[in-house]
Amino acid sequence: MTLLRPAARAALFLLAAAVAIPATLAADPCEPGRSPYKGVFAFVNVNVIPMDREGVLEDMTVIVRDGCIVEMGPASRISVPGGATRIEAVGQFLMPGLAELHAHILPPQATQNLGGEAYNERILFLFVANGVTTVRGMLGHPTHFALRKRVEAGEVLGPRIWTSSPSFNGNSMPNVQVADSAVRAAKEAGYDFLKIHPGVTRVVFDTIAAVASRVGIGFAGHVPSDVGVPRALEVGYLSIDHLDGYLEAVLRDDAPAGAPSGFFGASLVEYVDEAKIADMARRTREAGVWNVPTQTLAASYAAVESGEERAAHHPELRYIPEVTRTQWVNSKNNWNQNAPPPEQLARYIDVRGKLIKALHDAGAGLLLGSDAPQVWNVPGFSAHRELETLVAAGLTPYEALVTGTRNVAAFFDVADEQGTVAAGMRADLILLDANPLTQIRNASDPAGVMVYGRWLPRAEIQERLLSIAAERQ
């Protein structure tokens, strides 16, 4: 499915925010039988968090058939079909599956010492185990098409996958001729969008943007320093990730020219003019450009502690290979040797939080993403850490959850298929013991997950997690 251009997606986002779809009204297009997983399931006496609006629909029954929600309404009115698997959910909460909009699926060369393709399969399961039922791969490879087909066929258990092209960076795109050919090749190959990395010169970037517009493919990711956020907004990034370039865009007028920016602007924070943030957020909304903040990634680096201390705060590291854990610990220790002073790092996280809140308040779309699996970001687990950082930045739990549900559906132009709980929607669901609208951490311990209509109760999830922990190299 083709991603909408920014202006169209912005209009869809605003419409979705303004119009509440009745939860019992069939939307369209999920047709039983499309999913590789067959069967009928009934969530009985469950509290539904529909995510088309803030609130809870109490004591509902939700019927799923072959991967689609086919009926939903008050438990007193909905009959459970004969032969259905009953999921007794009194006191529990059912919400849409979450999405990770800055994920990474490794290419074959990167998995050679990590167990081969089985490594990616474990990564995909870790997402699902945490209720992440959609991912956007941000560093594509031709093998990812085959992996996506295997997931869609039910051969591999995983989330729905959108995938970028291989990296467009300063080394891979040395001139306009190469860039022109690479954009056309990525479109022809079937990638969903182009991934932009640092180092691309302005003239090459302008070629990428122009050719991408002509052939009908969007681009997302980093904002090269030679491009800058104003130009990124002008040409219509699908999404800017990591808030890359935003601190540079809100510097004081007297900030020294050419000062090194450091980790996504961390070295420039003392020169930030906070009075400029609101205007930059407004311009982002007007451009229809979305943002994937990956705030938990920044917070992990900014934390004043050693790599070993940081690792102790992440018990989910038990699910990644030991060699990867060691690399992450060493990366943090190496960063600490030349990191900005603690007070500067604290201001860095504070300013980023203000950027996130300003973007939200301006109506600029935010999307959930943590950059998993990257340093400290174990797939699935880190999406919940990201939700906590969004709440810490000033969003309510509901507003934070919107970034991983309804906003994602608007971004991909599939609001009639996913992002809310209603009849006619895909059965990508999370069952929770407690209400995440009152405490965001309640979303991080699923009692069960449904993806493509396949039901995974907590016991099955935990059994597989224990197996992954035992298998890690």
Residue, then its C-alpha position, 0 to 999 in steps of 0.5 A: m500500500t502506498l504511503l500518503r504524501p504529508a499533506a494528505r496524511a495530515a488531513l487524515f490525522l486531523l479528521a481522525a482526531a476530530v471524528a469518533i467512530p462508533a465502536t460497534l459500527a463495522a468499518d470495512p475492509c477486514e474480511p475473515g479468511r485473509s489471515p493465515y490463522k483460522g478460528v473463532f474467539a470471544f473476549v467475554n465481559v471485557n472492558v474495551i479501550p476502543m482508542d477512537r476516543e478516550g474512555v472505556l466501554e465496560d462489560m463488552t463481548v468482542i467476537v473475532r473470526d479468522g483474523c477480523i473483529v466481526e462483532m462487538g457490543p454489550a455482553s448482555r446482547i452478544s451471543v458467543p458462537g458455538g465452538a468459539t474459544r472463550i476468553e473470560a476477561v472480567g475486569q480486564f481491558l482490551m485495546p488495539g495492538l501497538a506499533e514500533l515505527h522505528a524498528h530494525i530487522l537485521p540483514p543476513q550479514a549482521t545475523q551471522n554471529l547471532g544465530g542467523e535468520a532465527y535471530n530475526e524470528r526471535i526479534l519479531f516474537l519479542f515485539v509480539a510478546n509485548g503487544v507490538t503488532t506492527v513494525r516499520g523497519m528502518l533499514g531495509h534489505p531484499t531478504h526482508f520481503a521474504l520474511r514479511k511473506r513468511v509472517e503473512a503466511g503464518e510460517v513465522l510469528g511476527p507483527r505486520i511489517w513495513t520496510s524501508s529501502p537500504s540506507f541513503n547516506g553520504n557514502s552510498m549516495p556520492n552524487v546525483q546520478v547514483a541517487d537518481s538510480a537508487v531512488r528508482a531502483a528502490k521504488e521498482a523493488g517494492y520498498d515502502f519508503l526510502k531511509i535517509h541517513p546522515g552525510v547526504t549533501r544538499v544537492v544529492f538530497d534535493t535530487i532524492a526528493a525530486v525523483a522520489s516525488r516523480v516516481g511516487i515513493g516517500f522518505a523518512g529518517h534522519v535529517p542530514s546536517d546539510v539539509g536541515v529541518p526547514r528544508a525537510l519540512e519543505v519537501g515533505y518527509l514522511s517522518i523525521d526520526h529522533l527529533d533529528g535536526y530540531l535542536e539545530a533549528v531552534l538555536r539562538d540567533d547568536a549561537p556560534a556557527g559550525a559548533p559540533s552538534g553531538f548526539f542529536g544536538a546534545s552538544l548544542v542545548e546550551y544555545v537553544d532558544e526555547a521561544k522558537i520551539a512553538d513556531m517550529a512545531r507549528r511549521t511541522r504541523e503545517a507541513g504535515v510531517w510526522n515525528v518519531p521522537t525515540q526519546t528513550l534512546a536519548a534518555s539512555y545515553a543521557a543517564v549519568e551511570s555506567g553501562e553496567e549500571r544501566a544494564a541492571h535497569h533492563p532485565e529484558l536484556r536476558y532476551i538478547p545475545e550476550v555479545t550484544r549486551t556487552q556491546w551495549v555496555n561498552s557503547k555506554n561506557n565509551w560515550n561517558q568518556n566524552a559526554p557533556p556534563p550531567e547538567q547539560l544532559a539533563r537540560y537536553i532531555d528537558v528540551r527534547g521533552k518540550l519539543i515533543k509536547a509542543l509538537h503534540d500541542a500544535g497538532a503535529g503527528l507523533l508516532l511511537g518508536s524507540d529504535a529497537p533493537q539498538v542500544w538498550n532498546v530490546p524489541g517490544f519492551s522499549a516501546h513501553r519505555e518510550l510510552e513512559t517518556l511521552v507521558a513524562a514529556g506531558l502527554t496523558p496516557y491516552e495521548a501517548l497510546v494514540t501515537g502507537t495506535r490510531n496515529v499509526a493507522a492514519f500515517f499508513d492510511v489504514a485507519d479503516e483496518q487497524g488502530t482502533v477496536a471495532a467491528g470490521m477491524r483487524a484482530d491485532l489486540i492486547l488484553l491487559d489486567a489493568n487500565p493503561l489510561t490510568q497508568i501507562r505502565n499497565a500496558s507493559d504486561p499483557a495478559g495475552v496478545m492477538v496478532y493476525g487473529r492468532w491468540l497468545p495467552r500470557a502462559e504461552i508468551q512466557e514459555r517462549l520468552l524463557s526459551i529465548a532466554a535459555e537459547r541466547q548465545 
